């Protein structure tokens, strides 16, 4: 890499200014009480009978307060005499293995001890119908054989397509509960047909499986529950659509729409299905989704610890580091790509020796004056309250009501191994 170091050694790095963004912050202050109230609604309470064995479908995304939500639902079901158990509902995540999916739940803080009920993890599914196209509809076998199913999820914009229903209750039923086979079936004809497939498959599941209700959360820009509702099956598809509009309005965003270089400290499946949320970065894996800023180059420095080597989404980056590359678990990473049939998200970006070289490479190739490049640095796409912008952007963002400048311009500082020091974030 000596030649590469020579090519980037004289690239100037901009001084960076720490800023703080504020967003509207609706908040569910007492989750257990809210869940108790939602499950006490007559149309919901009537679904729960003493002695019923009820499967709680819990997914793999970083749903805010999911251990508390799951435990609160379990407690309410037990109080009504039901016998709840949890099934992982996460498509092919966790390396598409029963053990891996149980591990993903544990990483999210959902265990038998925390939830207060058994977790039954299996990749075994049953086919419960077919679309007119011939695509099979699958559902987790243990959930199907239970007396009822409750789906717990977060509603949010999808990362690869736009539709009335995106990531939420409908997708959780078709892809989450469908396990690897269901996810693969739903993705068979590409994301171009995903919008139609997830709804058509959900309608079959709602007819053939005893789905009692859904528990859906909408989050605010600070990764906190802003709303939580229990939804009966007859209104599930429609409510999923309404909640999606609220979720879109609540999303955080970068302070500027034109960015020469975006530096992301970490990506991971616990942050977004795509490692870094395309709704934030503007980099999408398919042509069926759009929106967000125009970003010329992206540098990713590392993987989150909780992603356990799953580097899905690294293909959106232009440059990364040996540090990140050394942590990649290729089977976990490729399982998602093979199931979704989108290979671009797992392509390796250009790998540089360290953070310093990767950032310099990003600046050098961003088609801007290196001295005045518009550079933004974030920890990840889930936490957007605190970030850094280059000195050239300071005056522009200072005019925004949602932004507070929190310091003076500082040089980027690196340790002896070329890692960007955490104090500069």
Secondary structure as UniProt FT lines:
FT   HELIX           2..8
FT   TURN            9..10
FT   STRAND          16..21
FT   HELIX           31..39
FT   HELIX           42..45
FT   TURN            46..47
FT   TURN            50..51
FT   STRAND          53..58
FT   TURN            64..65
FT   HELIX           66..79
FT   TURN            80..81
FT   STRAND          83..88
FT   TURN            91..93
FT   HELIX           94..96
FT   HELIX           98..107
FT   TURN            108..109
FT   HELIX           112..115
FT   STRAND          118..119
FT   STRAND          125..130
FT   TURN            132..133
FT   STRAND          136..140
FT   HELIX           141..144
FT   STRAND          148..154
FT   HELIX           169..171
FT   HELIX           172..176
FT   TURN            177..178
FT   HELIX           179..186
FT   TURN            187..189
FT   HELIX           191..193
FT   HELIX           194..208
FT   STRAND          211..219
FT   TURN            221..222
FT   STRAND          225..232
FT   HELIX           233..235
FT   HELIX           236..250
FT   STRAND          258..264
FT   TURN            269..271
FT   TURN            273..274
FT   HELIX           278..281
FT   TURN            287..288
FT   STRAND          294..300
FT   HELIX           305..307
FT   TURN            308..309
FT   TURN            312..313
FT   HELIX           314..316
FT   STRAND          319..321
FT   HELIX           322..325
FT   TURN            326..327
FT   HELIX           330..340
FT   HELIX           344..346
FT   STRAND          350..352
FT   HELIX           355..364
FT   HELIX           370..372
FT   STRAND          375..378
FT   STRAND          386..390
FT   HELIX           391..398
FT   TURN            401..402
FT   STRAND          403..405
FT   TURN            416..417
FT   HELIX           422..424
//
